[in-house]
Amino acid sequence: MTTSSTGSAPSLTTPVSVASSSSAGAAGGSVINVSALVSELVAATEGPQQTQIASQTSAVTANISALGTLQSALSTFQSSLTSLSTASAFNNQEATSSDLTAFTATASANAVSGSYGVTVTNIASGQQLLSNPFSAAASAAVGVGTLTLSVGATSFNLAISASDDSLAGIANAINSASDNPGMSATVIQGTDGAHLLLSSTQTGAANTISVSETDGGNALAALTYGTGNVGNYTQATAAQDASFSVAGVAYTSPSNSVSDALSGVTLNLLAPTPAGSNDTVTVANNTTSVATNIQGFVTAYNTLQSALSGLGSYDASTGTAGPMLGNPVLTGTQNQIQQALYSLVGTSSDNSLASIGITTNSDGSLSLNSNTLQTALSSNFNAVSQLFSSSNGIAAQLNSQITTELGSAGTLTAYGQTLTQQNNALTTQSNTLTTQMTALTASLTQRYASLNTLLSSLQSTSSYLTQAFNSLPSVQGTPNA
């Protein structure tokens, strides 16, 4: 193409900046705002699809969150069933002493209910020996050598060196010996001098104290004690077994904690019973702890009921629905719980929750009448135990149902897997749509950029021709003769 004196025509291959939003990207100006046009076309294509994916993703996310709430609520409720769902949970015996100054008692699950007379004659004690006075102070030298000290059949050797050569040093060495079988020592200062007090921490007549030495009968000999050699100490307390009787049967024990006299019951002897007293230990079902566990069950169920109601609720005034309203997973779980909760167990009069004082309120929560429950526990404890803990007991059923539902093959787990698959599929759809829109953007940009270049070229040619025509001389007509 040639040029004139007034202008030149642009090359048809002049590039157009399609990224520019202005009209100055090419000679004569860009005709089309390619970037804006492509953005609008892509948005019109992508918008409805992305909106649909976002809506579905939001619904799936809400269901995943709601399922998590349901699983957590069931798991929390299940923890309250542990103390009621097995027969062993009701094997909770309680032993009561009629005289807590003489003895206390505890019962294990195999204790037999009943009242048993207990008479304590003597309590077990450990031997205590007080040495003769040493005229010097507690820190004065006594002698060196080796002391062999025993409690019952167990002994230990104590090397007394110059650093231990005093009553105070010997007492400290006894107390700190790693192989000491159960002896303590202390120094008591009196007006007559210092005394060494040896005490056995082990009770029983067999656990007597003995002391021998190896310094050749010198100063340490004043600390020896044993059979035929009792002159160096005064016995403050004798080693003694406990003696007592249960239901008139005499028994002795080296310890004041006795678990083999009355089956299933541990007696802790404290002092001799007064003469003529009729002390007893009573073993009975611990209804207090069972009542506490049942109250805990009611409270836990009400918390669960509140959570389930919230998930499936509908507020007509606001038109707001719970995230699992009408969801068969929620309704199925609720139906199973209700069936177990209101089932009849056994043939006794106390074969339902209502019969032991647990009733349903209008909002689905439970209430407990403590007096009715206590009456049932006192009069028919085994029936209450069966109501909750037998193979078809309410707590046992609920525990089994929840374990199944939360298990790997349970309905809730399967539903959770389905929701996860749906969420993953929606993520894939979103990513695929993004890839498609990227490709569409590139394609449209190329297409409209080419069109923009063509239109811009045509615009430039038109401008050139107009200028060329305007530069031609004006043709005037010949006037008529």
Contacts in CASP RR format, 6 or more apart in sequence:
PFRMAT RR
TARGET T0000
AUTHOR 0000-0000-0000
METHOD contacts of the structure
MODEL  1
MTTSSTGSAPSLTTPVSVASSSSAGAAGGSVINVSALVSELVAATEGPQQ
TQIASQTSAVTANISALGTLQSALSTFQSSLTSLSTASAFNNQEATSSDL
TAFTATASANAVSGSYGVTVTNIASGQQLLSNPFSAAASAAVGVGTLTLS
VGATSFNLAISASDDSLAGIANAINSASDNPGMSATVIQGTDGAHLLLSS
TQTGAANTISVSETDGGNALAALTYGTGNVGNYTQATAAQDASFSVAGVA
YTSPSNSVSDALSGVTLNLLAPTPAGSNDTVTVANNTTSVATNIQGFVTA
YNTLQSALSGLGSYDASTGTAGPMLGNPVLTGTQNQIQQALYSLVGTSSD
NSLASIGITTNSDGSLSLNSNTLQTALSSNFNAVSQLFSSSNGIAAQLNS
QITTELGSAGTLTAYGQTLTQQNNALTTQSNTLTTQMTALTASLTQRYAS
LNTLLSSLQSTSSYLTQAFNSLPSVQGTPNA
1 9 0 8 1.000
3 9 0 8 1.000
4 467 0 8 1.000
4 468 0 8 1.000
4 471 0 8 1.000
5 471 0 8 1.000
6 467 0 8 1.000
6 468 0 8 1.000
6 471 0 8 1.000
7 464 0 8 1.000
7 467 0 8 1.000
8 464 0 8 1.000
9 460 0 8 1.000
9 461 0 8 1.000
9 464 0 8 1.000
10 26 0 8 1.000
10 27 0 8 1.000
10 28 0 8 1.000
10 457 0 8 1.000
10 460 0 8 1.000
12 457 0 8 1.000
14 26 0 8 1.000
14 27 0 8 1.000
14 453 0 8 1.000
14 456 0 8 1.000
14 457 0 8 1.000
15 26 0 8 1.000
15 453 0 8 1.000
16 25 0 8 1.000
16 26 0 8 1.000
16 30 0 8 1.000
16 34 0 8 1.000
16 449 0 8 1.000
16 452 0 8 1.000
16 453 0 8 1.000
16 456 0 8 1.000
17 25 0 8 1.000
17 26 0 8 1.000
17 30 0 8 1.000
18 34 0 8 1.000
18 35 0 8 1.000
18 445 0 8 1.000
18 448 0 8 1.000
18 449 0 8 1.000
18 452 0 8 1.000
19 35 0 8 1.000
20 30 0 8 1.000
20 35 0 8 1.000
21 33 0 8 1.000
21 35 0 8 1.000
21 36 0 8 1.000
22 30 0 8 1.000
23 29 0 8 1.000
23 30 0 8 1.000
23 31 0 8 1.000
23 33 0 8 1.000
24 30 0 8 1.000
26 452 0 8 1.000
26 453 0 8 1.000
26 456 0 8 1.000
26 457 0 8 1.000
26 460 0 8 1.000
27 456 0 8 1.000
27 460 0 8 1.000
28 456 0 8 1.000
28 459 0 8 1.000
28 460 0 8 1.000
28 463 0 8 1.000
29 456 0 8 1.000
29 459 0 8 1.000
30 452 0 8 1.000
30 456 0 8 1.000
31 452 0 8 1.000
31 455 0 8 1.000
31 456 0 8 1.000
31 459 0 8 1.000
32 448 0 8 1.000
32 451 0 8 1.000
32 452 0 8 1.000
32 455 0 8 1.000
34 445 0 8 1.000
34 448 0 8 1.000
34 449 0 8 1.000
34 452 0 8 1.000
35 445 0 8 1.000
37 444 0 8 1.000
37 448 0 8 1.000
38 441 0 8 1.000
38 444 0 8 1.000
38 445 0 8 1.000
38 448 0 8 1.000
39 441 0 8 1.000
41 440 0 8 1.000
41 444 0 8 1.000
42 437 0 8 1.000
42 440 0 8 1.000
42 441 0 8 1.000
42 444 0 8 1.000
45 437 0 8 1.000
45 440 0 8 1.000
46 433 0 8 1.000
46 437 0 8 1.000
49 433 0 8 1.000
50 430 0 8 1.000
50 433 0 8 1.000
53 426 0 8 1.000
53 429 0 8 1.000
53 430 0 8 1.000
53 433 0 8 1.000
56 422 0 8 1.000
56 426 0 8 1.000
57 423 0 8 1.000
57 426 0 8 1.000
57 427 0 8 1.000
57 430 0 8 1.000
60 419 0 8 1.000
60 422 0 8 1.000
60 423 0 8 1.000
60 426 0 8 1.000
61 423 0 8 1.000
62 323 0 8 1.000
63 323 0 8 1.000
63 324 0 8 1.000
63 327 0 8 1.000
63 419 0 8 1.000
64 416 0 8 1.000
64 419 0 8 1.000
64 420 0 8 1.000
64 423 0 8 1.000
65 323 0 8 1.000
66 311 0 8 1.000
66 322 0 8 1.000
66 323 0 8 1.000
66 324 0 8 1.000
66 327 0 8 1.000
67 324 0 8 1.000
67 329 0 8 1.000
67 412 0 8 1.000
67 415 0 8 1.000
67 416 0 8 1.000
67 419 0 8 1.000
69 307 0 8 1.000
69 311 0 8 1.000
70 307 0 8 1.000
70 308 0 8 1.000
70 311 0 8 1.000
70 324 0 8 1.000
70 329 0 8 1.000
70 330 0 8 1.000
70 333 0 8 1.000
70 412 0 8 1.000
71 406 0 8 1.000
71 412 0 8 1.000
73 303 0 8 1.000
73 304 0 8 1.000
73 307 0 8 1.000
73 308 0 8 1.000
74 304 0 8 1.000
74 333 0 8 1.000
74 402 0 8 1.000
74 405 0 8 1.000
74 406 0 8 1.000
74 412 0 8 1.000
75 402 0 8 1.000
75 406 0 8 1.000
76 300 0 8 1.000
76 303 0 8 1.000
76 304 0 8 1.000
77 300 0 8 1.000
77 301 0 8 1.000
77 303 0 8 1.000
77 304 0 8 1.000
77 398 0 8 1.000
77 402 0 8 1.000
78 398 0 8 1.000
78 399 0 8 1.000
78 402 0 8 1.000
78 403 0 8 1.000
78 406 0 8 1.000
79 300 0 8 1.000
80 296 0 8 1.000
80 297 0 8 1.000
80 299 0 8 1.000
80 300 0 8 1.000
80 301 0 8 1.000
81 297 0 8 1.000
81 395 0 8 1.000
81 398 0 8 1.000
81 399 0 8 1.000
81 402 0 8 1.000
82 89 0 8 1.000
82 399 0 8 1.000
83 89 0 8 1.000
83 293 0 8 1.000
84 90 0 8 1.000
84 293 0 8 1.000
84 294 0 8 1.000
84 297 0 8 1.000
84 388 0 8 1.000
84 389 0 8 1.000
84 395 0 8 1.000
85 388 0 8 1.000
85 389 0 8 1.000
85 395 0 8 1.000
85 396 0 8 1.000
85 398 0 8 1.000
85 399 0 8 1.000
86 389 0 8 1.000
86 396 0 8 1.000
87 385 0 8 1.000
87 389 0 8 1.000
87 390 0 8 1.000
88 109 0 8 1.000
89 293 0 8 1.000
89 389 0 8 1.000
90 285 0 8 1.000
90 290 0 8 1.000
90 381 0 8 1.000
90 384 0 8 1.000
90 385 0 8 1.000
90 388 0 8 1.000
90 389 0 8 1.000
91 109 0 8 1.000
91 110 0 8 1.000
92 109 0 8 1.000
92 285 0 8 1.000
92 286 0 8 1.000
92 289 0 8 1.000
92 290 0 8 1.000
93 107 0 8 1.000
93 108 0 8 1.000
93 109 0 8 1.000
93 111 0 8 1.000
93 113 0 8 1.000
93 264 0 8 1.000
93 283 0 8 1.000
93 284 0 8 1.000
93 285 0 8 1.000
93 286 0 8 1.000
94 107 0 8 1.000
94 283 0 8 1.000
94 284 0 8 1.000
94 285 0 8 1.000
94 286 0 8 1.000
94 288 0 8 1.000
94 289 0 8 1.000
95 105 0 8 1.000
95 106 0 8 1.000
95 107 0 8 1.000
95 111 0 8 1.000
95 265 0 8 1.000
95 266 0 8 1.000
95 281 0 8 1.000
95 282 0 8 1.000
95 283 0 8 1.000
96 105 0 8 1.000
96 281 0 8 1.000
96 282 0 8 1.000
96 283 0 8 1.000
96 284 0 8 1.000
97 103 0 8 1.000
97 104 0 8 1.000
97 105 0 8 1.000
97 118 0 8 1.000
97 279 0 8 1.000
97 280 0 8 1.000
97 281 0 8 1.000
98 278 0 8 1.000
98 279 0 8 1.000
98 280 0 8 1.000
98 281 0 8 1.000
98 282 0 8 1.000
99 273 0 8 1.000
99 277 0 8 1.000
99 279 0 8 1.000
100 270 0 8 1.000
101 270 0 8 1.000
101 271 0 8 1.000
102 118 0 8 1.000
102 120 0 8 1.000
102 269 0 8 1.000
102 270 0 8 1.000
102 271 0 8 1.000
102 272 0 8 1.000
102 273 0 8 1.000
102 277 0 8 1.000
102 279 0 8 1.000
103 118 0 8 1.000
103 120 0 8 1.000
103 267 0 8 1.000
103 268 0 8 1.000
103 269 0 8 1.000
103 270 0 8 1.000
103 273 0 8 1.000
103 279 0 8 1.000
103 281 0 8 1.000
104 267 0 8 1.000
104 268 0 8 1.000
104 270 0 8 1.000
105 265 0 8 1.000
105 266 0 8 1.000
105 267 0 8 1.000
105 268 0 8 1.000
105 281 0 8 1.000
106 265 0 8 1.000
106 266 0 8 1.000
106 268 0 8 1.000
107 264 0 8 1.000
107 265 0 8 1.000
107 266 0 8 1.000
107 283 0 8 1.000
108 264 0 8 1.000
108 265 0 8 1.000
108 266 0 8 1.000
110 263 0 8 1.000
110 264 0 8 1.000
111 262 0 8 1.000
111 263 0 8 1.000
111 264 0 8 1.000
111 265 0 8 1.000
111 283 0 8 1.000
112 263 0 8 1.000
112 264 0 8 1.000
112 283 0 8 1.000
113 283 0 8 1.000
113 284 0 8 1.000
113 285 0 8 1.000
114 282 0 8 1.000
114 283 0 8 1.000
114 284 0 8 1.000
115 280 0 8 1.000
115 281 0 8 1.000
115 282 0 8 1.000
115 283 0 8 1.000
116 246 0 8 1.000
116 247 0 8 1.000
116 262 0 8 1.000
116 265 0 8 1.000
116 280 0 8 1.000
116 281 0 8 1.000
116 282 0 8 1.000
116 283 0 8 1.000
117 246 0 8 1.000
117 247 0 8 1.000
117 248 0 8 1.000
117 278 0 8 1.000
117 279 0 8 1.000
117 280 0 8 1.000
117 281 0 8 1.000
118 244 0 8 1.000
118 245 0 8 1.000
118 246 0 8 1.000
118 267 0 8 1.000
118 273 0 8 1.000
118 279 0 8 1.000
118 280 0 8 1.000
118 281 0 8 1.000
119 244 0 8 1.000
119 245 0 8 1.000
119 248 0 8 1.000
119 273 0 8 1.000
119 277 0 8 1.000
119 279 0 8 1.000
120 242 0 8 1.000
120 243 0 8 1.000
120 244 0 8 1.000
120 269 0 8 1.000
120 270 0 8 1.000
120 271 0 8 1.000
120 272 0 8 1.000
120 273 0 8 1.000
120 279 0 8 1.000
121 243 0 8 1.000
121 244 0 8 1.000
121 245 0 8 1.000
121 272 0 8 1.000
122 240 0 8 1.000
122 241 0 8 1.000
122 242 0 8 1.000
122 243 0 8 1.000
122 244 0 8 1.000
122 272 0 8 1.000
123 240 0 8 1.000
123 242 0 8 1.000
123 256 0 8 1.000
123 269 0 8 1.000
123 270 0 8 1.000
123 271 0 8 1.000
123 272 0 8 1.000
124 203 0 8 1.000
124 204 0 8 1.000
124 240 0 8 1.000
124 241 0 8 1.000
124 242 0 8 1.000
124 253 0 8 1.000
124 254 0 8 1.000
124 255 0 8 1.000
124 256 0 8 1.000
124 269 0 8 1.000
125 203 0 8 1.000
125 204 0 8 1.000
125 237 0 8 1.000
125 238 0 8 1.000
125 239 0 8 1.000
125 240 0 8 1.000
126 199 0 8 1.000
126 200 0 8 1.000
126 201 0 8 1.000
126 202 0 8 1.000
126 203 0 8 1.000
126 204 0 8 1.000
126 207 0 8 1.000
126 237 0 8 1.000
126 238 0 8 1.000
126 239 0 8 1.000
126 240 0 8 1.000
127 199 0 8 1.000
127 200 0 8 1.000
127 207 0 8 1.000
127 208 0 8 1.000
127 209 0 8 1.000
127 235 0 8 1.000
127 237 0 8 1.000
127 238 0 8 1.000
127 239 0 8 1.000
128 197 0 8 1.000
128 198 0 8 1.000
128 199 0 8 1.000
128 200 0 8 1.000
128 235 0 8 1.000
128 236 0 8 1.000
128 237 0 8 1.000
129 197 0 8 1.000
129 198 0 8 1.000
129 199 0 8 1.000
129 209 0 8 1.000
129 225 0 8 1.000
129 233 0 8 1.000
129 234 0 8 1.000
129 235 0 8 1.000
129 236 0 8 1.000
130 188 0 8 1.000
130 195 0 8 1.000
130 196 0 8 1.000
130 197 0 8 1.000
130 233 0 8 1.000
130 234 0 8 1.000
130 235 0 8 1.000
130 236 0 8 1.000
131 195 0 8 1.000
131 196 0 8 1.000
131 197 0 8 1.000
131 198 0 8 1.000
131 222 0 8 1.000
131 223 0 8 1.000
131 232 0 8 1.000
131 233 0 8 1.000
132 195 0 8 1.000
132 222 0 8 1.000
132 231 0 8 1.000
132 232 0 8 1.000
132 233 0 8 1.000
132 234 0 8 1.000
133 190 0 8 1.000
133 192 0 8 1.000
133 193 0 8 1.000
133 194 0 8 1.000
133 195 0 8 1.000
134 140 0 8 1.000
134 142 0 8 1.000
134 167 0 8 1.000
134 193 0 8 1.000
134 194 0 8 1.000
134 195 0 8 1.000
134 196 0 8 1.000
134 222 0 8 1.000
135 192 0 8 1.000
135 193 0 8 1.000
136 193 0 8 1.000
136 194 0 8 1.000
137 189 0 8 1.000
137 193 0 8 1.000
137 194 0 8 1.000
138 166 0 8 1.000
138 167 0 8 1.000
138 168 0 8 1.000
138 187 0 8 1.000
138 189 0 8 1.000
138 194 0 8 1.000
139 166 0 8 1.000
139 167 0 8 1.000
139 168 0 8 1.000
140 166 0 8 1.000
140 167 0 8 1.000
140 194 0 8 1.000
141 165 0 8 1.000
141 166 0 8 1.000
141 219 0 8 1.000
142 160 0 8 1.000
142 165 0 8 1.000
142 166 0 8 1.000
142 167 0 8 1.000
142 170 0 8 1.000
142 219 0 8 1.000
142 220 0 8 1.000
142 222 0 8 1.000
142 223 0 8 1.000
143 160 0 8 1.000
143 165 0 8 1.000
143 215 0 8 1.000
143 218 0 8 1.000
143 219 0 8 1.000
143 220 0 8 1.000
144 160 0 8 1.000
144 161 0 8 1.000
144 162 0 8 1.000
144 164 0 8 1.000
144 165 0 8 1.000
144 215 0 8 1.000
144 220 0 8 1.000
145 159 0 8 1.000
145 160 0 8 1.000
145 161 0 8 1.000
145 213 0 8 1.000
145 214 0 8 1.000
145 215 0 8 1.000
145 220 0 8 1.000
146 157 0 8 1.000
146 158 0 8 1.000
146 159 0 8 1.000
146 160 0 8 1.000
146 213 0 8 1.000
146 214 0 8 1.000
146 215 0 8 1.000
147 157 0 8 1.000
147 158 0 8 1.000
147 160 0 8 1.000
147 170 0 8 1.000
147 211 0 8 1.000
147 212 0 8 1.000
147 213 0 8 1.000
147 214 0 8 1.000
147 220 0 8 1.000
147 223 0 8 1.000
148 155 0 8 1.000
148 156 0 8 1.000
148 157 0 8 1.000
148 158 0 8 1.000
148 211 0 8 1.000
148 212 0 8 1.000
148 213 0 8 1.000
148 214 0 8 1.000
149 155 0 8 1.000
149 156 0 8 1.000
149 158 0 8 1.000
149 174 0 8 1.000
149 180 0 8 1.000
149 183 0 8 1.000
149 198 0 8 1.000
149 209 0 8 1.000
149 210 0 8 1.000
149 211 0 8 1.000
150 156 0 8 1.000
150 181 0 8 1.000
150 209 0 8 1.000
150 210 0 8 1.000
150 211 0 8 1.000
151 181 0 8 1.000
151 182 0 8 1.000
151 183 0 8 1.000
151 200 0 8 1.000
151 201 0 8 1.000
151 202 0 8 1.000
151 207 0 8 1.000
151 208 0 8 1.000
151 209 0 8 1.000
152 181 0 8 1.000
152 202 0 8 1.000
152 206 0 8 1.000
152 207 0 8 1.000
152 208 0 8 1.000
152 209 0 8 1.000
152 210 0 8 1.000
153 206 0 8 1.000
154 181 0 8 1.000
155 181 0 8 1.000
155 210 0 8 1.000
156 177 0 8 1.000
156 179 0 8 1.000
156 180 0 8 1.000
156 181 0 8 1.000
158 170 0 8 1.000
158 173 0 8 1.000
158 174 0 8 1.000
158 177 0 8 1.000
160 170 0 8 1.000
160 173 0 8 1.000
160 220 0 8 1.000
163 169 0 8 1.000
164 170 0 8 1.000
164 172 0 8 1.000
164 173 0 8 1.000
167 187 0 8 1.000
167 194 0 8 1.000
167 196 0 8 1.000
168 187 0 8 1.000
170 185 0 8 1.000
170 196 0 8 1.000
170 223 0 8 1.000
171 185 0 8 1.000
171 186 0 8 1.000
171 187 0 8 1.000
171 196 0 8 1.000
174 180 0 8 1.000
174 183 0 8 1.000
174 184 0 8 1.000
174 185 0 8 1.000
174 198 0 8 1.000
175 184 0 8 1.000
175 185 0 8 1.000
181 202 0 8 1.000
182 200 0 8 1.000
182 201 0 8 1.000
182 202 0 8 1.000
183 198 0 8 1.000
183 199 0 8 1.000
183 200 0 8 1.000
183 201 0 8 1.000
183 209 0 8 1.000
184 198 0 8 1.000
184 199 0 8 1.000
184 201 0 8 1.000
185 196 0 8 1.000
185 197 0 8 1.000
185 198 0 8 1.000
185 199 0 8 1.000
186 196 0 8 1.000
186 197 0 8 1.000
186 199 0 8 1.000
187 194 0 8 1.000
187 195 0 8 1.000
187 196 0 8 1.000
187 197 0 8 1.000
188 194 0 8 1.000
188 195 0 8 1.000
188 197 0 8 1.000
189 195 0 8 1.000
196 223 0 8 1.000
197 236 0 8 1.000
198 209 0 8 1.000
198 211 0 8 1.000
198 225 0 8 1.000
198 233 0 8 1.000
200 207 0 8 1.000
200 208 0 8 1.000
200 209 0 8 1.000
200 239 0 8 1.000
202 254 0 8 1.000
203 239 0 8 1.000
203 240 0 8 1.000
203 241 0 8 1.000
203 242 0 8 1.000
203 254 0 8 1.000
203 255 0 8 1.000
203 256 0 8 1.000
204 239 0 8 1.000
204 240 0 8 1.000
204 241 0 8 1.000
204 242 0 8 1.000
204 254 0 8 1.000
204 255 0 8 1.000
205 239 0 8 1.000
205 240 0 8 1.000
205 241 0 8 1.000
205 254 0 8 1.000
206 239 0 8 1.000
206 254 0 8 1.000
207 239 0 8 1.000
207 254 0 8 1.000
208 239 0 8 1.000
209 225 0 8 1.000
209 239 0 8 1.000
210 225 0 8 1.000
210 226 0 8 1.000
210 227 0 8 1.000
211 223 0 8 1.000
211 224 0 8 1.000
211 225 0 8 1.000
211 226 0 8 1.000
212 224 0 8 1.000
212 226 0 8 1.000
213 220 0 8 1.000
213 221 0 8 1.000
213 223 0 8 1.000
213 224 0 8 1.000
214 220 0 8 1.000
215 221 0 8 1.000
222 232 0 8 1.000
223 232 0 8 1.000
224 232 0 8 1.000
225 231 0 8 1.000
225 232 0 8 1.000
225 233 0 8 1.000
241 252 0 8 1.000
241 253 0 8 1.000
241 254 0 8 1.000
242 252 0 8 1.000
242 253 0 8 1.000
242 254 0 8 1.000
242 255 0 8 1.000
242 256 0 8 1.000
242 258 0 8 1.000
242 269 0 8 1.000
243 250 0 8 1.000
243 251 0 8 1.000
243 252 0 8 1.000
244 250 0 8 1.000
244 251 0 8 1.000
244 252 0 8 1.000
244 253 0 8 1.000
244 258 0 8 1.000
244 261 0 8 1.000
244 267 0 8 1.000
244 269 0 8 1.000
245 251 0 8 1.000
246 261 0 8 1.000
246 262 0 8 1.000
246 267 0 8 1.000
246 281 0 8 1.000
251 258 0 8 1.000
251 261 0 8 1.000
253 261 0 8 1.000
253 269 0 8 1.000
256 268 0 8 1.000
256 269 0 8 1.000
256 270 0 8 1.000
257 266 0 8 1.000
257 267 0 8 1.000
257 268 0 8 1.000
257 269 0 8 1.000
258 266 0 8 1.000
258 267 0 8 1.000
258 268 0 8 1.000
258 269 0 8 1.000
259 265 0 8 1.000
259 266 0 8 1.000
259 267 0 8 1.000
261 267 0 8 1.000
262 281 0 8 1.000
265 281 0 8 1.000
265 283 0 8 1.000
267 281 0 8 1.000
273 279 0 8 1.000
285 377 0 8 1.000
285 381 0 8 1.000
287 374 0 8 1.000
287 377 0 8 1.000
287 378 0 8 1.000
287 381 0 8 1.000
290 377 0 8 1.000
290 381 0 8 1.000
290 384 0 8 1.000
291 370 0 8 1.000
291 373 0 8 1.000
291 374 0 8 1.000
291 377 0 8 1.000
294 356 0 8 1.000
294 358 0 8 1.000
294 368 0 8 1.000
294 373 0 8 1.000
294 388 0 8 1.000
295 368 0 8 1.000
295 370 0 8 1.000
297 388 0 8 1.000
297 395 0 8 1.000
298 358 0 8 1.000
298 366 0 8 1.000
298 367 0 8 1.000
298 368 0 8 1.000
301 341 0 8 1.000
301 365 0 8 1.000
301 366 0 8 1.000
302 365 0 8 1.000
302 366 0 8 1.000
304 337 0 8 1.000
305 363 0 8 1.000
305 364 0 8 1.000
305 365 0 8 1.000
305 366 0 8 1.000
306 365 0 8 1.000
308 330 0 8 1.000
308 333 0 8 1.000
308 334 0 8 1.000
309 363 0 8 1.000
309 364 0 8 1.000
310 322 0 8 1.000
311 322 0 8 1.000
311 323 0 8 1.000
311 324 0 8 1.000
311 325 0 8 1.000
311 327 0 8 1.000
311 330 0 8 1.000
312 321 0 8 1.000
312 322 0 8 1.000
312 323 0 8 1.000
312 324 0 8 1.000
312 325 0 8 1.000
312 326 0 8 1.000
312 327 0 8 1.000
312 330 0 8 1.000
313 321 0 8 1.000
313 322 0 8 1.000
313 325 0 8 1.000
314 320 0 8 1.000
314 321 0 8 1.000
314 322 0 8 1.000
314 325 0 8 1.000
315 321 0 8 1.000
324 330 0 8 1.000
329 411 0 8 1.000
329 412 0 8 1.000
329 415 0 8 1.000
332 411 0 8 1.000
333 405 0 8 1.000
333 411 0 8 1.000
333 412 0 8 1.000
336 401 0 8 1.000
336 405 0 8 1.000
337 398 0 8 1.000
337 401 0 8 1.000
340 394 0 8 1.000
340 397 0 8 1.000
340 398 0 8 1.000
340 401 0 8 1.000
341 353 0 8 1.000
341 394 0 8 1.000
341 398 0 8 1.000
342 352 0 8 1.000
342 353 0 8 1.000
343 352 0 8 1.000
343 392 0 8 1.000
343 393 0 8 1.000
343 394 0 8 1.000
343 397 0 8 1.000
344 351 0 8 1.000
344 352 0 8 1.000
345 351 0 8 1.000
345 352 0 8 1.000
345 386 0 8 1.000
345 387 0 8 1.000
345 390 0 8 1.000
345 392 0 8 1.000
345 393 0 8 1.000
345 394 0 8 1.000
346 383 0 8 1.000
346 386 0 8 1.000
346 387 0 8 1.000
346 390 0 8 1.000
348 380 0 8 1.000
348 383 0 8 1.000
348 386 0 8 1.000
349 355 0 8 1.000
349 380 0 8 1.000
349 383 0 8 1.000
350 356 0 8 1.000
350 376 0 8 1.000
350 380 0 8 1.000
350 383 0 8 1.000
350 384 0 8 1.000
350 387 0 8 1.000
351 383 0 8 1.000
351 387 0 8 1.000
352 387 0 8 1.000
353 359 0 8 1.000
353 366 0 8 1.000
353 387 0 8 1.000
353 394 0 8 1.000
355 376 0 8 1.000
356 372 0 8 1.000
356 373 0 8 1.000
356 376 0 8 1.000
356 377 0 8 1.000
356 384 0 8 1.000
356 387 0 8 1.000
357 368 0 8 1.000
357 369 0 8 1.000
357 372 0 8 1.000
357 373 0 8 1.000
357 376 0 8 1.000
358 366 0 8 1.000
358 367 0 8 1.000
358 368 0 8 1.000
358 369 0 8 1.000
358 373 0 8 1.000
359 366 0 8 1.000
359 367 0 8 1.000
359 369 0 8 1.000
360 366 0 8 1.000
360 367 0 8 1.000
361 367 0 8 1.000
376 383 0 8 1.000
376 384 0 8 1.000
377 384 0 8 1.000
386 393 0 8 1.000
387 393 0 8 1.000
387 394 0 8 1.000
388 394 0 8 1.000
388 395 0 8 1.000
388 396 0 8 1.000
389 395 0 8 1.000
389 396 0 8 1.000
390 396 0 8 1.000
404 410 0 8 1.000
405 411 0 8 1.000
405 412 0 8 1.000
406 412 0 8 1.000
406 413 0 8 1.000
407 413 0 8 1.000
END
